[in-house]
Amino acid sequence: MPLCFDLDGTLGLFGGGFLLLREALGDVWGEPPSAAELAGCLGSTDWEIVDQLHRQRFGAAIPEAGYRAYDRACLARFEAAFHPGGRRHTVFDGLVAGMNRLADQGRRVWLVSGNTPSVLDFKARMLGVSPGIPRLGSLPGMDRADLIRRALQGCPGPHLYVGDRPHDRLAAERAGVPFLGVGDLVPGDHPVLPSGAEAERLVRTVAELTSAGSA
């Protein structure tokens, strides 16, 4: 019964991420894409975005080695930006604590995000996510729904995906998974928690939703 959590906007915030993405691509490609080029990209994962930008600039899909190079460059940019003397990130303490508590209770919990694998690991550490919770970042050829399906592979339900944006809800629908929203940016009739929710509220809500799903 995996419980899958998004990271950005769901467990915390790292402001300026799109600018760092552009700068990382500039490090790899010699010149960063423009803000307009980035805004025109479809998809919600780094692989989808960077592959589209690569196709526009070079006329071909980005090779996996090129994506790994971008992953390294993006991690370097985030490490240089977010540190004790640098930019401040925001932790949704109750939601992170609640997710960690669910894992401690024996629930199968995954962190499933559109960040590259290295950046996802970095952000998870900064937010205080338990190191025992597996992480699944953006992989070549996979959209967000594909990532959710991979995390759920071989596991009986009920399942749940927790996110904060319309693309999270749509990915959950495509993967056939119930959705729990965080914040007020996801319209729909799904249950929603505020970003300031306490740990116990998250644990209780997950128990209610998964009990209903198994009934």
TAUR-V405627 format. One record per residue. N is the residue number from 1. RES is the residue in one letter. SS is DSSP state (A for helix, B for strand, O for the rest). NEAR is the number of other C-alpha atoms within 8 Angstrom. Layout:
n = <N & N>
res = <RES & RES>
ss = <SS & SS>
near = <NEAR & NEAR>
This chain:
n = <1 & 2 & 3 & 4 & 5 & 6 & 7 & 8 & 9 & 10 & 11 & 12 & 13 & 14 & 15 & 16 & 17 & 18 & 19 & 20 & 21 & 22 & 23 & 24 & 25 & 26 & 27 & 28 & 29 & 30 & 31 & 32 & 33 & 34 & 35 & 36 & 37 & 38 & 39 & 40 & 41 & 42 & 43 & 44 & 45 & 46 & 47 & 48 & 49 & 50 & 51 & 52 & 53 & 54 & 55 & 56 & 57 & 58 & 59 & 60 & 61 & 62 & 63 & 64 & 65 & 66 & 67 & 68 & 69 & 70 & 71 & 72 & 73 & 74 & 75 & 76 & 77 & 78 & 79 & 80 & 81 & 82 & 83 & 84 & 85 & 86 & 87 & 88 & 89 & 90 & 91 & 92 & 93 & 94 & 95 & 96 & 97 & 98 & 99 & 100 & 101 & 102 & 103 & 104 & 105 & 106 & 107 & 108 & 109 & 110 & 111 & 112 & 113 & 114 & 115 & 116 & 117 & 118 & 119 & 120 & 121 & 122 & 123 & 124 & 125 & 126 & 127 & 128 & 129 & 130 & 131 & 132 & 133 & 134 & 135 & 136 & 137 & 138 & 139 & 140 & 141 & 142 & 143 & 144 & 145 & 146 & 147 & 148 & 149 & 150 & 151 & 152 & 153 & 154 & 155 & 156 & 157 & 158 & 159 & 160 & 161 & 162 & 163 & 164 & 165 & 166 & 167 & 168 & 169 & 170 & 171 & 172 & 173 & 174 & 175 & 176 & 177 & 178 & 179 & 180 & 181 & 182 & 183 & 184 & 185 & 186 & 187 & 188 & 189 & 190 & 191 & 192 & 193 & 194 & 195 & 196 & 197 & 198 & 199 & 200 & 201 & 202 & 203 & 204 & 205 & 206 & 207 & 208 & 209 & 210 & 211 & 212 & 213 & 214 & 215>
res = <M & P & L & C & F & D & L & D & G & T & L & G & L & F & G & G & G & F & L & L & L & R & E & A & L & G & D & V & W & G & E & P & P & S & A & A & E & L & A & G & C & L & G & S & T & D & W & E & I & V & D & Q & L & H & R & Q & R & F & G & A & A & I & P & E & A & G & Y & R & A & Y & D & R & A & C & L & A & R & F & E & A & A & F & H & P & G & G & R & R & H & T & V & F & D & G & L & V & A & G & M & N & R & L & A & D & Q & G & R & R & V & W & L & V & S & G & N & T & P & S & V & L & D & F & K & A & R & M & L & G & V & S & P & G & I & P & R & L & G & S & L & P & G & M & D & R & A & D & L & I & R & R & A & L & Q & G & C & P & G & P & H & L & Y & V & G & D & R & P & H & D & R & L & A & A & E & R & A & G & V & P & F & L & G & V & G & D & L & V & P & G & D & H & P & V & L & P & S & G & A & E & A & E & R & L & V & R & T & V & A & E & L & T & S & A & G & S & A>
ss = <O & O & B & B & B & O & O & B & O & O & O & B & B & O & O & O & A & A & A & A & A & A & A & A & A & A & A & A & A & O & O & O & O & O & A & A & A & A & A & O & O & O & O & O & O & A & A & A & A & A & A & A & A & A & A & A & A & A & O & O & O & O & O & A & A & A & A & A & A & A & A & A & A & A & A & A & A & A & A & A & A & O & O & O & O & O & O & O & O & B & B & O & A & A & A & A & A & A & A & A & A & A & A & A & O & O & O & O & B & B & B & B & B & B & B & B & A & A & A & A & A & A & A & A & A & A & A & O & O & O & O & O & O & B & B & B & B & B & O & O & O & O & O & A & A & A & A & A & A & A & A & A & O & O & O & O & O & O & O & B & B & B & B & O & O & A & A & A & A & A & A & A & A & A & A & O & O & O & B & B & B & B & O & O & O & O & O & O & O & O & B & B & B & O & O & O & O & O & A & A & A & A & A & A & A & A & A & A & A & A & A & A & A & A & O>
near = <10 & 14 & 12 & 14 & 13 & 15 & 12 & 9 & 11 & 16 & 14 & 12 & 10 & 9 & 5 & 6 & 7 & 6 & 7 & 11 & 9 & 13 & 10 & 13 & 15 & 11 & 10 & 9 & 7 & 7 & 7 & 11 & 10 & 7 & 7 & 6 & 9 & 11 & 6 & 6 & 9 & 7 & 7 & 10 & 12 & 10 & 15 & 13 & 13 & 10 & 10 & 11 & 12 & 12 & 11 & 8 & 6 & 6 & 7 & 7 & 8 & 10 & 6 & 7 & 6 & 8 & 12 & 8 & 9 & 11 & 12 & 9 & 12 & 13 & 11 & 8 & 11 & 10 & 9 & 8 & 8 & 11 & 9 & 6 & 5 & 8 & 8 & 8 & 9 & 8 & 9 & 11 & 10 & 11 & 15 & 14 & 10 & 14 & 12 & 11 & 10 & 11 & 11 & 7 & 6 & 6 & 10 & 8 & 13 & 13 & 12 & 14 & 15 & 11 & 10 & 12 & 12 & 10 & 12 & 13 & 9 & 10 & 8 & 10 & 10 & 7 & 11 & 7 & 11 & 7 & 6 & 4 & 11 & 8 & 11 & 12 & 13 & 16 & 9 & 7 & 6 & 11 & 12 & 13 & 11 & 9 & 14 & 14 & 9 & 7 & 11 & 11 & 6 & 4 & 7 & 7 & 7 & 9 & 13 & 12 & 14 & 14 & 15 & 15 & 10 & 9 & 7 & 12 & 13 & 8 & 11 & 14 & 10 & 8 & 10 & 6 & 10 & 9 & 13 & 12 & 14 & 15 & 11 & 8 & 8 & 11 & 6 & 4 & 4 & 7 & 7 & 9 & 10 & 8 & 10 & 8 & 10 & 10 & 14 & 8 & 9 & 13 & 12 & 8 & 8 & 8 & 8 & 8 & 8 & 11 & 8 & 7 & 7 & 7 & 4>
